[in-house]
Amino acid sequence: MKAIKTLQIDEHLPFALPLIEEEEIKEVLDTLKSGWITTGPKTKRFEAEFAKFVGARHAIAVNSCTAALHLALEAIGVSEGDEVITTPMTFAATAEVIRYFKARPVFVDIDPVTMNIDVEKLEETVERSAKGGRLKAIVPVHFAGYPCDMDSIIEIARKHNVPVIEDAAHAFPARYKGRMVGTIGDITAFSFYATKNITTGEGGMITTDNDEWADRMRIMSLHGISRDAWKRYTAEGNWFYEILSPGYKYNLTDIAAAIGLAQLKKAHAFREYRAEIAARYNEAFERIAQITPPILKDEPETSHGWHLYVIKLNLENLSIDRNRFIEELRARGIGTSVHFIPLHIHPYYRDTYGYRPEDFPAAYGVFQRIISLPMYPKMTPGDVDRVIDAVLDVASLFKA
């Protein structure tokens, strides 16, 4: 067995870093000096500018994408015993918000190329769930930022009269057949976590064109208090308020929104740079037998969000497994991650529903081969070269 090469800790290239510049700092300082640091005018401005950016009628700022998904399911009336269809190839939040209602997340396997939900298997699952009268929603996940086959998903959903709630945590800004993600499904949830394409530190956004659902989500995002509760402490506000329903503490602060306002202006530039890095990676990896790169190219009216760059190892051409490959990259100073450990093999879902790894063979199969490489606007061309050189070195050293 070949020894793992070791480097000094200061040579480590992190998997992800946010790009915070003077514009973000200026917006935050302006907020701090204003005296209004919780939900207020900057949050409302962020909502308005985000809605305009994607072309949605409503945008509701919240403190996480998890909160966004939870509020969306609450607004459409998910309750105990219902079923919500989604994919196992996602982060914990997508399914756990379904469990908040004591509803059941019903998983559908993935297309192993795009790692998005397999629409053929989706139709079969929807038919079964709808017959039982328990189906409440479909939650597709735009894996890595590549839009799902939304035409097919919406057609299936409309046939059974259920809403589509898009988990677009990875997909801002992305476009599907000329339409911005955020205007396609009935409700869309975005993430502004520190690693995302734009960040507010922690944060999220919900978009919808449905007035009733938007009103409900706004109210429930702040304790179920009557509309415009944040104005109570402004000159135009009033001390009186009413609790309309037992809501949640999901509001975004003006400090976070200030960062978001500056980041929003850079969203297209950030995506373009990520796409450039992805193109360089593709060019470097597409000719070697040990790796399958995610060559999901932009089309005239469809664009990849490029939140993640996920390679698949061709293990039959390597003498090591995925975990050792990651260790070798770490030893060369390259931070990586794995997106995702499929939900059905986590102890909670495995034990609660009796899942076996092979129940979703595509998700389980790609999980054993995938590695997410660094890809973010703060990377220099030299950083990208380092990643490429490290991956090619490991692939060559451990060629089967």
C-alpha positions in Angstrom: 0.0 0.0 0.0 1.4 3.4 -1.0 1.9 5.9 1.9 -0.3 8.9 2.1 1.6 12.1 1.4 1.4 14.8 4.1 1.6 18.6 3.9 1.7 21.5 6.3 -1.7 22.6 7.7 -1.2 26.1 6.2 -1.2 24.6 2.7 -4.8 23.4 3.1 -7.3 24.6 0.6 -10.8 24.6 2.2 -13.7 23.0 0.5 -15.8 26.2 0.6 -15.3 29.8 1.6 -17.7 32.8 1.2 -16.5 35.8 -0.8 -17.2 38.8 1.5 -16.0 42.1 0.1 -16.3 45.8 0.8 -19.9 46.0 -0.5 -21.1 43.5 2.1 -19.2 45.2 4.9 -20.5 48.6 3.9 -24.1 47.3 3.9 -23.7 45.7 7.3 -22.1 48.8 8.8 -24.9 50.9 7.4 -27.4 48.5 9.1 -25.5 48.6 12.5 -25.4 52.4 12.4 -29.1 52.6 11.6 -30.1 51.0 14.9 -32.4 48.5 13.1 -30.7 45.2 13.2 -33.5 42.6 13.4 -36.2 42.1 10.7 -36.9 45.5 9.2 -36.5 47.7 6.2 -33.4 45.9 4.7 -35.1 42.5 5.0 -38.1 43.9 3.1 -35.8 45.4 0.5 -34.0 42.1 0.1 -37.3 40.4 -0.4 -38.4 42.9 -3.0 -35.1 42.7 -4.9 -35.0 38.9 -4.8 -38.5 38.6 -6.1 -37.7 41.0 -8.9 -34.5 39.0 -9.6 -36.2 35.7 -10.1 -39.5 37.1 -11.4 -41.7 35.8 -8.6 -44.7 37.7 -7.2 -43.7 37.1 -3.6 -40.5 36.5 -1.8 -40.4 35.8 2.0 -37.0 36.0 3.8 -36.4 33.5 6.5 -33.5 32.3 8.6 -32.8 29.0 6.7 -33.8 26.9 3.8 -35.1 24.4 6.4 -37.5 27.1 7.7 -38.5 27.8 4.1 -39.4 24.2 3.4 -41.2 23.9 6.7 -43.3 27.0 6.1 -44.1 25.8 2.6 -45.4 22.4 3.8 -47.4 24.1 6.6 -49.0 26.6 4.1 -50.2 23.8 1.8 -51.7 22.0 4.8 -49.5 18.9 5.3 -50.6 17.0 8.4 -50.1 13.7 10.3 -50.4 10.7 8.1 -49.8 12.5 4.8 -47.1 11.5 2.3 -44.7 13.9 0.7 -42.5 12.5 -2.2 -38.9 13.5 -2.4 -35.4 12.1 -3.1 -33.0 10.3 -0.8 -30.1 12.1 -2.4 -30.4 15.3 -0.4 -29.5 17.0 2.9 -31.3 16.1 6.1 -33.6 19.2 6.0 -35.6 18.1 2.9 -37.1 15.1 4.7 -37.0 16.2 8.3 -39.4 19.0 7.7 -41.9 16.4 6.5 -41.4 14.5 9.8 -42.2 17.7 11.7 -45.8 17.1 10.7 -45.6 13.4 11.5 -46.1 12.9 7.8 -44.1 10.4 5.8 -41.3 11.2 3.4 -41.6 8.8 0.4 -38.3 8.5 -1.4 -37.9 8.1 -5.2 -34.5 7.0 -6.6 -32.4 9.2 -8.7 -31.1 9.4 -12.3 -27.4 8.4 -11.7 -26.2 10.9 -14.3 -27.9 14.1 -13.0 -28.5 12.8 -9.5 -31.9 14.5 -9.7 -35.1 12.6 -9.0 -35.9 9.9 -11.7 -39.1 11.1 -13.3 -40.1 7.6 -14.5 -39.9 6.2 -11.0 -41.6 9.3 -9.7 -44.7 8.7 -11.8 -44.9 5.1 -10.5 -44.6 6.3 -6.9 -47.1 9.1 -7.3 -49.6 6.7 -8.7 -49.3 4.4 -5.7 -49.4 7.2 -3.1 -52.3 9.0 -4.8 -54.4 5.8 -4.8 -54.1 5.7 -1.0 -55.3 9.3 -0.7 -52.3 10.3 1.3 -50.2 12.2 -1.2 -49.8 15.9 -0.3 -46.9 17.3 -2.3 -43.8 16.5 -4.4 -40.5 18.0 -3.4 -37.9 17.7 -6.1 -34.3 18.7 -5.3 -32.1 20.5 -7.9 -29.0 18.5 -7.1 -25.8 20.6 -7.2 -27.7 23.3 -9.0 -28.8 21.4 -12.1 -32.5 21.9 -12.7 -34.7 18.8 -12.5 -37.0 17.8 -15.4 -39.6 20.2 -14.1 -42.0 19.9 -17.1 -42.4 16.2 -16.4 -42.6 16.7 -12.6 -45.3 19.4 -13.0 -47.3 17.3 -15.5 -47.3 14.4 -13.0 -48.3 16.7 -10.1 -51.1 18.4 -12.0 -52.5 15.0 -13.0 -53.0 14.3 -9.3 -53.7 17.8 -8.2 -50.8 18.1 -5.7 -48.4 21.1 -5.4 -44.7 21.0 -6.3 -42.4 22.6 -3.7 -38.9 22.9 -5.1 -35.9 22.5 -2.9 -33.6 24.9 -4.7 -30.9 25.2 -1.9 -28.3 24.6 -4.6 -30.0 26.3 -7.6 -29.6 30.0 -7.3 -29.3 31.4 -9.9 -30.3 28.7 -12.3 -32.6 28.7 -15.3 -34.9 26.0 -16.7 -36.1 26.3 -20.3 -36.1 30.1 -20.1 -37.6 30.4 -16.6 -35.7 31.2 -13.5 -35.8 28.5 -10.8 -38.1 30.2 -8.2 -40.9 30.7 -10.7 -41.6 27.2 -11.9 -43.1 25.1 -9.1 -45.8 26.3 -6.7 -43.4 27.2 -4.0 -39.6 27.3 -4.1 -37.1 27.3 -1.1 -33.6 28.7 -1.4 -30.6 28.6 0.9 -28.1 31.4 1.8 -26.0 29.2 4.1 -22.3 30.1 4.2 -21.3 27.7 1.4 -24.1 28.6 -1.0 -23.9 30.6 -4.2 -24.9 33.7 -2.4 -24.8 33.9 1.4 -26.3 35.8 4.3 -24.3 33.6 6.8 -27.5 31.7 7.7 -30.7 32.4 5.8 -33.2 31.4 3.2 -35.9 32.7 0.9 -39.3 31.4 -0.2 -40.8 32.4 -3.6 -44.4 31.8 -4.8 -47.0 33.4 -7.0 -49.8 32.2 -4.7 -51.1 35.1 -2.6 -52.8 33.0 0.0 -49.8 30.8 0.6 -47.5 33.8 0.7 -49.6 35.5 3.3 -49.7 32.4 5.4 -45.9 31.9 5.3 -45.2 35.5 6.2 -47.5 35.2 9.3 -46.2 31.9 10.4 -42.6 33.0 9.9 -42.9 35.3 12.9 -44.9 33.6 15.7 -48.2 33.6 13.7 -48.6 37.3 14.5 -50.8 39.5 12.2 -49.2 40.9 9.1 -46.5 43.6 9.3 -45.7 42.8 12.9 -42.2 44.0 12.4 -43.5 47.6 12.0 -44.6 47.7 15.6 -41.5 49.7 16.5 -41.5 52.1 13.6 -43.3 55.5 13.4 -46.0 53.9 11.2 -46.5 50.9 13.5 -48.9 50.2 16.4 -48.4 48.4 19.7 -51.5 46.2 19.0 -51.1 42.8 17.3 -53.0 39.6 17.1 -51.8 36.0 17.2 -53.6 34.3 14.4 -51.9 30.8 14.7 -49.1 29.3 16.7 -46.2 30.2 14.4 -42.4 29.9 14.4 -39.4 32.2 14.9 -38.1 32.0 11.4 -37.5 35.7 10.5 -34.3 36.9 8.8 -32.4 39.8 10.5 -31.5 43.1 8.7 -27.9 42.3 9.4 -28.1 39.1 7.4 -30.3 40.8 4.7 -27.6 43.5 4.4 -25.1 40.9 3.3 -27.7 39.4 1.0 -28.4 42.7 -0.7 -24.7 43.0 -1.6 -24.4 39.4 -2.6 -27.5 39.5 -4.8 -25.9 42.1 -7.1 -23.0 39.6 -7.7 -25.1 36.5 -8.1 -24.7 36.2 -11.9 -21.0 36.9 -11.8 -20.5 34.3 -9.0 -22.4 31.7 -11.1 -20.4 32.5 -14.2 -17.1 32.1 -12.3 -18.3 28.8 -10.8 -19.1 27.7 -14.4 -15.6 28.6 -15.5 -14.1 26.5 -12.8 -16.4 23.6 -13.7 -15.4 23.9 -17.3 -11.7 23.7 -16.3 -12.4 20.7 -14.2 -14.3 19.0 -17.0 -11.5 19.5 -19.4 -9.0 18.1 -17.0 -11.0 15.0 -15.9 -13.0 14.0 -19.0 -10.1 12.2 -20.6 -9.0 9.9 -17.7 -10.5 6.5 -17.1 -10.6 6.8 -13.3 -13.1 9.7 -13.1 -16.5 10.6 -14.6 -17.0 14.4 -14.4 -20.5 16.0 -14.2 -20.6 17.2 -17.8 -24.0 18.7 -17.6 -23.6 21.6 -20.0 -25.7 24.7 -20.2 -28.2 24.7 -23.0 -29.6 27.9 -24.7 -32.4 28.4 -22.1 -31.2 26.1 -19.2 -28.3 27.0 -16.9 -26.7 25.0 -14.1 -26.3 26.8 -10.8 -23.0 25.1 -10.2 -23.2 25.1 -6.5 -21.3 21.8 -6.4 -18.9 20.0 -8.6 -19.3 16.3 -8.0 -17.0 13.8 -9.6 -17.8 10.0 -9.7 -14.9 7.7 -9.3 -14.7 4.7 -11.6 -13.6 2.3 -8.9 -13.0 -0.5 -11.3 -10.1 1.6 -12.6 -8.7 2.4 -9.2 -6.9 0.4 -6.5 -8.4 2.4 -3.7 -12.0 3.3 -2.6 -13.7 6.7 -2.4 -12.8 7.2 1.3 -9.1 6.6 0.7 -9.2 8.9 -2.4 -10.5 11.7 -0.1 -7.7 11.0 2.5 -5.2 11.3 -0.3 -6.6 14.6 -1.4 -6.6 15.8 2.1 -3.0 14.9 2.5 -2.3 17.0 -0.6 -4.0 19.9 1.1 -7.4 19.7 -0.7 -10.6 20.0 1.2 -13.5 18.0 -0.1 -17.0 16.8 0.9 -19.5 14.1 -0.1 -23.0 15.1 -1.3 -24.8 13.2 0.0 -25.0 10.2 2.3 -28.4 9.1 1.0 -31.1 9.6 3.6 -32.4 6.0 3.5 -29.1 4.6 4.9 -29.0 7.0 7.9 -30.1 5.3 11.2 -33.3 7.3 11.7 -34.8 6.6 8.3 -33.3 3.1 8.1 -34.8 2.1 11.5 -38.1 4.0 11.2 -39.0 2.7 7.8 -37.0 -0.5 7.5 -35.0 0.7 4.5 -32.1 -1.3 3.1 -29.3 0.3 1.0 -30.4 -1.5 -2.1 -33.9 -0.1 -1.9 -32.6 2.9 -3.8 -29.8 1.4 -5.8 -28.9 4.4 -8.0 -28.5 6.7 -4.9 -26.6 4.1 -3.0 -24.4 3.2 -5.9 -23.3 6.7 -6.7 -22.8 7.6 -3.0 -20.0 5.1 -2.9 -18.2 6.8 -5.8 -18.8 10.6 -5.4 -16.6 13.4 -4.2 -17.4 17.1 -4.2 -14.4 19.3 -5.1 -13.8 22.9 -4.1 -15.6 25.4 -6.4 -16.2 29.0 -5.2 -15.6 32.6 -6.3 -12.8 33.1 -3.8 -10.7 30.4 -5.5 -7.8 31.7 -7.6 -6.8 30.1 -10.9 -3.8 28.8 -8.9 -6.2 27.1 -6.4 -8.0 25.5 -9.3 -4.7 24.2 -10.7 -3.9 22.7 -7.2 -7.1 20.8 -7.1 -6.7 19.5 -10.7 -3.1 18.5 -10.0 -4.0 16.7 -6.8 -6.9 14.8 -8.3 -4.8 13.7 -11.3 -1.9 12.8 -9.1 -4.1 10.5 -6.9 -5.8 9.0 -9.9 -2.5 8.2 -11.6 -0.8 6.9 -8.4 -3.6 4.5 -7.6 -4.6 3.5 -11.1 -5.7 -0.1 -11.1 
